[in-house]
Each structure stands twice: as structure tokens, then as C-alpha cells.
Amino acid sequence: MHNQTYAVTDPATGQTAREFPIATSETVEAALAAVSEAYRSWSIASTVAERADLLRRVADLHDARSAELAEIIHREMGKPLADAVGEVEFCAAIYRYYADNAETFLADESIELLDGGGHALVRRQPIGPLLGVMPWNYPYYQVARFAAPNLALGNTIVLKHAPQCPESAAALEQLFADAGFPAGAYVNVYATNEQVADIIADTRIQAVSFTGSERAGSVIAETAGRHLKKVVLELGGSDPFIVLSTDDLDATVEAALGARLENAGQACNAGKRFIVADDLYEPFVEKFTRGVLAAADSLAPLSSSAAAERLDEQVRRAVADGATLVTEGDRKGAYFPPGVLSDLSPTAASAREELFGPVATVYRVSSEDEAVDLANDTAFGLGSYVFTTDPEQAIRVADRIEAGMVYVNGVGMDGVELPFGGIKRSGFGRELGRYGIEEFANKKLIRVAN
């Protein structure tokens, strides 16, 4: 692993606007000491209701500062301002959701005793300071999914953000302070990979949440496992988008475009492999390709020139493996021309890769079974999409798909109350909903005799 530079480099221009100093060993120690002290002095003494009030203030501040926060990530990773404001507002909804529901989620759960002797309950309590390592594609949303439930629960947080998101990382730390959280409840640190390994090993840190690449996730999990720390991992995806039947092909194509092009295609749970029934394949691909190419003028840049170069290499490998690429224009810095790959063998090495950008791969299938088999023929298992006019088929196929999430006849259906996460090499654990507050809770049994 190597040291990183924390810098704001506008992907639209390639210009570095601001650099932030890497954490020193003293900075890291101060962060660990602060979250440990806050856990002892604040978390254990505070009530769920008190912590919920602080989260409501966090939600309010996201709303009040939405324009300012949006401008920051527009500079950092290129997200269009309207989309960035939408991300901030969704974060506000997440913090508000946990503020409103924390007392219900964390209420004591009585257990009926088989021998009838005395009484027993499960009490959900915090486990201590946590480390969160977050990615650049949704700089606020990824933090909210981790921070909201765990601060409601009473865990304290060390947050290590992506090296290209130092300004948003600092803005969030300030926001939590302004909301009234005590010093040490939420601490941002510009750590290197080596320092992250040291933080995980530190006995004060009790667990780790990581969202990012499969490669980095395996390193985090290995380090955490060596030190007997629980992890939640949300890694890559190669989500299938299955089209078996439709009574409105234009609407289905619009959904497919949304699933592939949202955030310039830089979403773990974006539709990436479009698996289409034989009788719909040609008209679907024609309309879909037209829509993908038409998006060229409105697409934001990818997060960096390096990200665009990686995608370019992947697409070239797919073409070398026999795929047909339909696209227009050339890559210019971080701007990547959207395109559609067809005729790629599902067994080709390049078909196994996750394309993190505005390039879709389409496949033709002749049956429901073939569609399901192809959908499951991946090392990933994050999200998936099924489009069909047959309600029984929808449930049948959803039941057979190997993924953490299945969305039927719709896209963009994520919600604060819905669990998010995957299986296989897409990771393990869940965020959001009731499940998000369960991951790092001590479900403590208390049994009292007669």
C-alpha cells in the first residue's frame, strides 16, 4: 500500500484547487483518544432520545447547507449540482429516519422463556468506537448510511474519507460539531492506508465499516479479521437488468438508461449487464443505444482522469475479447463517451469486470432460465433488476437471483427504510433500515431468575 495525497482536483478541468495535509501519527492518536473518551463520557451516559435530537439537528443542517455542501462535491468528484443537492437532501432524510425510529429500534426485546423461570430480555447497546472508510462516489450519502444509525446507537466514529474528498470530509466533521455532538463523537482523519491498518489494529476500535472496491475491501477484511474485529463491507457490483416482457418498451428503456447512467454510471448498484429476452432484444438494444449515445452531451465527467483511463482500458479489453462497441467521440480527460457493448461472451475475462462508468453490456437470452443463469454467473451479488408483465414470474425470478437486493419493474427505488447490501464478493452486512442499526449493536442478553 502507498501513501495518498488528500487533494481537491476538479475532474472537469483537471486543476487541483486545494491540498490537505496527511494525518501525522500524533493526529491519528489524538483521534483515537478522542473517540475513546467520548464513548466513555458521552455515549454511555446519553439517552437514545438525546442522541436522536442531535441527529435531527444534523438533518436540519444538511438541509440548511445543501447548496454549500453540493458545491463542494461538485468540485471534488464532478457531480452535477442538482444531483449533489439531491444527495444532501437524501442524507437529511436518513438522519431524520434514525432520529425518529431509534427508540423503537433499540427498545428492549423480551424473550419468552421455555422453562418459565424468571424473565429475560435482549438490550441493544453500543460496542464502542468504530472506523468508517468511505468512497468518493457519494461523499455524503455513504457517510450518512454508516454514521446515522451508529451515532443513534451510541457508537463513536473515526471517519477516513476518500483522498479526493477532503473538503466534504471536513465539512461533515464541522457539521456534526455544529449540531451539538461532543468532541470525539465524530472525528475526521486524513489517514494513509498504512495508518488505516494501524487504526484497525488499535484495541480502542471495535469494528470497521468499508464501502469501496473489492480489492481494498479484501485488505480491510483481512486486517480486521486478524484483530478479531467485525466488518461491514459494501463492495462492487455487476448488477443484472433483466427484461423478460414489457407492455411499454419506451418506459423500460428509460428505466434502463436511468439504471446505467445515474451518477455517470459510477454506482455500485447500477444496472450494468442488460439481459434481454430474444423477442425484445433488437428493439430494446436499438432504443437503448440511441438513448445512451444521446446522453453524451449531458453526462458529467467521471470522478477523475485516472478513473476514465481505467474504464478505457476495460472497454478495450472487452473489444479485444470479441465485443462490439457502439459509441461516439473520444475520451477527453475525465469525460468518457457513453457506449454499449454487445456480442461479448459471458465467459470472457472482461465480462467478469465491473465497469464503473457510462458503458453498458447487453446480452440476448432465449428463456427465463437462461436469464437467471446469466444473471447469477458473476462473482458479485449486490443489486438486480427484473422487468416483466407477469407478477408470478417477477417473484419467481426475484427468488432465484443471487443478490442482496432485487428491484422489480422500477429503478431508483432505494429508501431510507430499505436495507442495502450484498452477498458473494459484493460484501456482507446491511446498511439503512432497521438492519443498519443492528450491525454494530451489542445484543446483550439479560436473564433474571425468579
C-alpha positions in Angstrom: 0.0 0.0 0.0 1.1 3.6 -0.6 0.5 7.0 0.9 -2.2 9.1 -0.6 -2.5 12.8 -1.2 -5.7 14.4 0.0 -6.5 17.0 -2.7 -9.5 18.6 -4.3 -8.9 18.1 -8.1 -11.8 19.3 -10.2 -12.4 16.4 -12.7 -13.9 18.9 -15.2 -10.7 20.8 -15.5 -8.0 18.6 -14.0 -6.9 21.5 -11.8 -6.0 20.9 -8.2 -7.8 23.6 -6.2 -6.6 22.7 -2.7 -4.5 20.1 -0.8 -4.9 18.9 2.7 -2.1 17.6 4.9 -1.9 13.9 5.6 -2.5 12.9 9.2 0.6 12.6 11.4 0.9 9.7 13.9 0.1 12.3 16.6 -3.1 13.3 14.7 -4.2 9.6 14.5 -3.5 9.1 18.2 -5.5 12.2 19.1 -8.4 10.9 17.0 -8.4 7.5 18.7 -8.1 9.1 22.1 -11.0 11.5 21.4 -13.4 8.8 20.2 -12.5 6.6 23.1 -13.0 9.3 25.7 -16.3 10.4 24.0 -17.6 6.8 24.2 -16.8 6.6 27.9 -18.0 10.1 28.9 -20.9 10.7 26.5 -22.2 7.6 24.7 -22.8 5.5 27.8 -24.3 8.5 29.7 -26.6 9.8 27.0 -30.1 8.5 26.2 -31.4 7.4 22.8 -33.7 10.4 22.8 -30.9 12.8 23.4 -28.8 11.3 20.6 -31.9 11.4 18.3 -32.3 15.1 19.0 -28.7 15.6 17.8 -29.4 13.6 14.7 -32.4 15.8 13.9 -30.1 18.8 14.1 -27.7 17.1 11.7 -30.6 16.6 9.3 -31.6 20.2 9.6 -28.1 21.4 8.9 -27.8 19.2 5.8 -31.0 21.0 4.5 -29.7 24.4 5.6 -26.3 23.9 4.0 -27.4 21.9 0.9 -26.2 24.4 -1.7 -22.8 24.8 0.1 -22.3 21.1 0.5 -23.4 20.4 -3.0 -20.8 22.8 -4.4 -18.0 21.0 -2.5 -18.7 17.6 -4.1 -19.3 19.2 -7.5 -15.6 20.4 -7.2 -14.3 17.2 -5.7 -15.8 14.5 -7.9 -17.8 16.2 -10.6 -21.4 15.5 -9.6 -23.8 18.0 -11.2 -25.1 20.5 -8.7 -28.8 19.4 -8.9 -27.7 15.8 -8.3 -25.4 16.9 -5.4 -28.3 18.8 -3.8 -30.4 15.7 -4.1 -27.8 13.6 -2.4 -27.6 16.0 0.5 -31.3 16.1 0.9 -31.4 12.2 0.9 -28.8 12.3 3.7 -31.1 14.6 5.7 -33.8 12.0 5.3 -31.5 9.3 6.6 -30.5 11.2 9.7 -34.2 12.1 10.3 -35.3 8.5 9.9 -32.9 7.2 12.6 -33.8 10.1 14.8 -37.5 9.2 14.5 -37.1 5.4 14.8 -34.1 4.9 17.1 -36.1 4.4 20.3 -38.3 1.8 18.6 -35.4 0.0 17.1 -33.4 0.0 20.3 -36.3 -0.9 22.7 -35.7 -3.9 24.9 -36.9 -7.2 23.4 -38.4 -9.6 25.8 -37.9 -13.3 25.3 -40.5 -15.9 26.3 -38.7 -18.5 28.5 -39.4 -22.1 27.8 -38.9 -23.1 31.4 -40.9 -20.2 32.7 -38.3 -19.3 35.3 -37.9 -15.5 35.8 -37.7 -13.2 32.8 -35.2 -12.4 30.0 -34.7 -9.6 27.5 -32.2 -8.5 24.9 -31.0 -5.0 25.3 -29.3 -3.3 22.3 -26.2 -1.3 23.3 -23.3 0.3 21.6 -20.0 -1.6 21.3 -17.6 1.4 21.2 -15.6 3.4 18.7 -15.9 2.4 15.1 -13.8 3.1 12.0 -15.6 4.1 8.7 -13.7 4.1 5.4 -15.8 5.7 2.7 -15.6 6.2 -1.1 -15.9 9.2 -3.4 -18.9 8.4 -5.5 -21.5 9.5 -2.9 -19.4 11.5 -0.4 -22.2 12.4 1.9 -24.6 9.6 1.4 -22.1 6.9 2.2 -21.2 8.6 5.4 -24.9 9.0 6.4 -25.6 5.3 5.9 -22.9 4.5 8.4 -22.9 7.4 10.8 -26.7 7.9 11.4 -27.6 4.5 12.9 -24.3 4.2 14.8 -24.5 7.6 16.4 -28.1 6.9 17.3 -27.0 3.7 18.9 -24.2 5.5 20.8 -21.1 4.2 19.0 -18.4 6.9 18.3 -16.8 7.3 14.9 -13.4 7.8 13.2 -14.1 8.6 9.6 -11.5 8.2 6.9 -12.8 9.5 3.6 -11.6 9.1 0.1 -8.4 11.0 -0.7 -10.2 13.1 -3.3 -12.9 14.2 -0.8 -11.1 16.1 1.9 -13.2 19.2 1.7 -16.5 17.4 2.1 -15.0 15.3 4.9 -14.0 18.5 6.8 -17.5 20.0 6.1 -19.2 16.9 7.7 -16.9 17.0 10.7 -17.8 20.7 11.2 -21.5 19.9 10.7 -21.6 17.3 13.5 -19.8 19.7 15.8 -22.3 22.5 14.9 -25.2 20.1 15.5 -24.0 19.7 19.1 -22.3 16.4 19.2 -19.5 16.4 21.7 -15.8 16.4 20.7 -14.8 12.9 19.8 -18.2 11.6 18.8 -17.3 12.0 15.1 -13.7 12.6 14.1 -12.4 13.0 10.6 -8.8 11.9 9.9 -6.8 12.2 6.6 -5.2 8.8 7.1 -2.9 6.8 4.8 -3.6 3.2 4.0 -0.8 2.2 6.5 -2.5 4.4 9.2 -5.8 2.8 8.5 -4.3 -0.6 9.1 -2.9 0.7 12.4 -6.3 2.2 13.4 -8.0 -1.2 12.7 -5.4 -2.9 14.9 -5.8 -0.5 17.8 -7.7 -2.0 20.7 -9.9 1.1 21.1 -11.5 0.5 17.7 -14.2 -2.2 17.9 -15.4 -2.6 14.3 -15.0 -1.3 10.8 -17.4 -0.3 8.0 -16.0 -0.1 4.5 -17.5 0.9 1.2 -15.3 0.7 -1.9 -13.5 -1.6 -4.2 -13.4 -5.4 -3.9 -9.6 -5.2 -3.8 -9.5 -2.7 -0.9 -12.3 -4.5 0.9 -10.4 -7.7 1.0 -7.4 -5.9 2.6 -9.6 -4.2 5.2 -11.4 -7.5 6.0 -8.1 -9.4 6.3 -6.7 -6.8 8.7 -9.9 -6.7 10.7 -10.1 -10.5 10.9 -6.5 -10.7 12.1 -7.5 -8.5 15.0 -10.9 -10.1 15.6 -12.9 -7.0 14.6 -16.3 -7.2 12.9 -16.6 -5.6 9.5 -19.4 -4.5 7.2 -18.4 -4.4 3.6 -20.2 -2.9 0.6 -18.1 -3.6 -2.4 -18.5 -3.7 -6.2 -21.4 -5.0 -8.2 -22.2 -6.1 -11.7 -25.9 -5.9 -11.4 -28.1 -7.6 -13.9 -31.0 -5.8 -15.5 -33.3 -8.5 -16.8 -36.0 -7.7 -19.4 -38.4 -10.6 -19.9 -41.5 -8.8 -21.1 -43.0 -5.3 -21.2 -46.1 -3.5 -22.3 -44.2 -0.2 -22.6 -40.8 -0.7 -24.2 -40.0 3.0 -24.1 -40.6 3.2 -20.4 -38.5 0.1 -19.8 -35.7 1.6 -21.9 -35.9 4.9 -19.9 -35.6 2.8 -16.7 -32.6 1.0 -18.1 -30.9 4.3 -19.0 -31.5 5.6 -15.5 -30.1 2.4 -14.0 -26.9 2.7 -16.1 -26.2 6.4 -16.3 -27.1 7.7 -12.8 -24.0 9.4 -11.3 -22.3 9.0 -14.7 -22.5 5.2 -14.2 -20.4 5.4 -11.0 -22.7 3.5 -8.7 -22.1 0.1 -7.1 -25.7 -1.0 -7.6 -26.1 0.5 -11.1 -27.6 -1.8 -13.8 -24.5 -2.9 -15.7 -25.4 -6.2 -17.6 -28.6 -5.9 -19.6 -30.1 -9.3 -20.2 -32.9 -9.2 -22.7 -35.4 -11.8 -23.9 -34.9 -12.8 -27.5 -38.2 -11.3 -28.9 -37.4 -7.9 -27.3 -33.6 -7.8 -27.8 -33.3 -6.0 -31.1 -35.9 -3.2 -30.5 -34.6 -2.8 -26.9 -31.0 -2.5 -27.9 -31.8 -0.1 -30.7 -33.7 2.3 -28.4 -31.3 1.8 -25.5 -28.2 2.5 -27.6 -29.9 5.6 -29.0 -30.6 6.8 -25.5 -27.1 6.1 -24.3 -25.5 8.0 -27.1 -27.9 10.9 -26.7 -26.7 11.2 -23.1 -23.2 12.2 -24.1 -23.8 16.0 -24.0 -25.4 15.9 -20.6 -23.2 13.5 -18.7 -20.9 14.7 -16.0 -17.2 13.8 -16.1 -16.1 10.7 -14.2 -14.5 11.3 -10.8 -11.0 11.7 -12.2 -8.9 11.3 -15.4 -7.5 8.1 -13.8 -11.0 6.7 -13.5 -11.7 7.4 -17.1 -8.3 5.8 -18.2 -9.2 2.6 -16.2 -12.6 2.4 -17.9 -11.0 3.0 -21.3 -8.6 0.1 -20.7 -11.5 -2.2 -19.6 -13.6 -1.3 -22.7 -10.6 -2.0 -25.0 -10.2 -5.4 -23.3 -13.8 -6.2 -23.9 -13.5 -5.3 -27.6 -10.3 -7.4 -27.8 -12.4 -10.3 -26.3 -14.9 -10.0 -29.2 -17.4 -7.4 -28.1 -18.9 -4.9 -30.4 -18.7 -1.3 -29.1 -21.1 1.4 -30.2 -20.1 4.8 -29.1 -19.4 8.3 -30.4 -16.5 10.6 -29.7 -13.3 10.1 -27.7 -12.3 10.3 -24.1 -11.2 13.9 -23.1 -9.6 13.9 -19.6 -12.3 12.7 -17.2 -15.1 12.9 -19.7 -15.9 9.5 -21.1 -18.1 8.9 -24.1 -21.1 6.6 -23.2 -21.4 3.4 -25.1 -22.9 0.0 -25.4 -21.1 -3.3 -25.7 -22.7 -6.3 -27.4 -21.7 -9.8 -28.6 -19.4 -10.2 -25.5 -19.2 -13.9 -24.4 -20.3 -14.2 -20.8 -17.3 -16.4 -20.2 -14.8 -13.8 -21.5 -12.4 -12.5 -18.8 -13.5 -8.9 -19.5 -17.2 -9.9 -18.9 -16.2 -10.6 -15.3 -15.2 -7.0 -14.6 -17.2 -4.2 -13.1 -17.5 -1.2 -15.5 -17.6 1.9 -13.3 -18.9 4.4 -15.8 -21.4 5.1 -18.6 -20.8 1.8 -20.6 -23.4 -0.9 -20.7 -23.1 -4.5 -21.8 -26.1 -6.2 -23.4 -26.9 -9.9 -23.7 -29.6 -11.9 -25.6 -31.3 -14.8 -23.8 -33.9 -17.3 -25.0 -35.6 -18.2 -21.8 -36.3 -17.3 -18.2 -33.9 -20.0 -17.0 -31.1 -18.7 -19.3 -31.7 -15.1 -18.0 -31.4 -16.3 -14.4 -28.3 -18.4 -15.0 -26.6 -15.5 -16.8 -27.6 -13.0 -14.0 -26.1 -15.3 -11.4 -23.0 -16.0 -13.4 -20.9 -13.4 -11.6 -18.7 -13.2 -8.6 -20.8 -10.2 -7.4 -24.2 -10.1 -5.8 -25.2 -6.6 -4.9 -28.4 -5.4 -6.6 -30.5 -6.6 -9.6 -33.5 -5.5 -11.7 -36.3 -7.6 -13.2 -38.8 -6.3 -15.7 -41.8 -8.4 -16.6 -45.5 -8.1 -17.0 -46.1 -11.4 -15.3 -46.4 -10.9 -11.5 -45.8 -14.6 -10.7 -42.7 -14.6 -12.9 -41.4 -11.5 -11.2 -41.5 -13.1 -7.8 -40.2 -16.4 -9.1 -37.2 -14.8 -10.8 -36.5 -12.4 -7.8 -36.5 -15.5 -5.6 -33.8 -17.2 -7.8 -31.5 -14.2 -8.2 -28.3 -14.4 -6.1 -28.1 -10.8 -4.8 -28.8 -8.8 -1.7 -31.4 -6.7 -3.5 -33.9 -7.2 -6.3 -36.0 -4.3 -7.8 -39.0 -5.3 -9.9 -40.3 -3.1 -12.7 -38.6 0.0 -11.4 -35.3 1.8 -10.7 -34.3 4.4 -8.2 -36.4 2.7 -5.6 -33.8 2.9 -2.7 -35.3 4.3 0.5 -34.0 5.2 4.0 -36.1 2.3 5.4 -34.9 -0.3 3.0 -31.8 -2.5 3.8 -28.9 -2.0 1.4 -26.1 -4.6 0.9 -25.0 -7.7 -1.0 -23.6 -11.2 -1.0 -20.8 -13.0 -2.6 -17.9 -10.7 -3.5 -20.1 -7.7 -3.1 -19.6 -7.9 0.6 -21.7 -8.6 3.7 -23.7 -6.8 6.2 -26.5 -4.3 5.7 -27.0 -0.6 5.9 -30.1 1.5 6.2 -33.5 0.5 7.6 -33.8 -1.4 10.9 -30.9 -3.7 9.8 -28.5 -0.8 9.6 -28.6 -0.2 13.4 -28.2 -3.9 14.2 -24.8 -4.4 12.7 -22.7 -2.8 15.4 -25.0 -3.3 18.3 -24.3 -5.5 21.3 -27.5 -7.6 21.6 -27.0 -8.2 25.3 -29.0 -10.9 27.0 -30.2 -10.1 30.5 -31.9 -13.0 32.3 -33.2 -12.6 35.8 -34.1 -15.7 37.9 -37.3 -15.9 40.0 
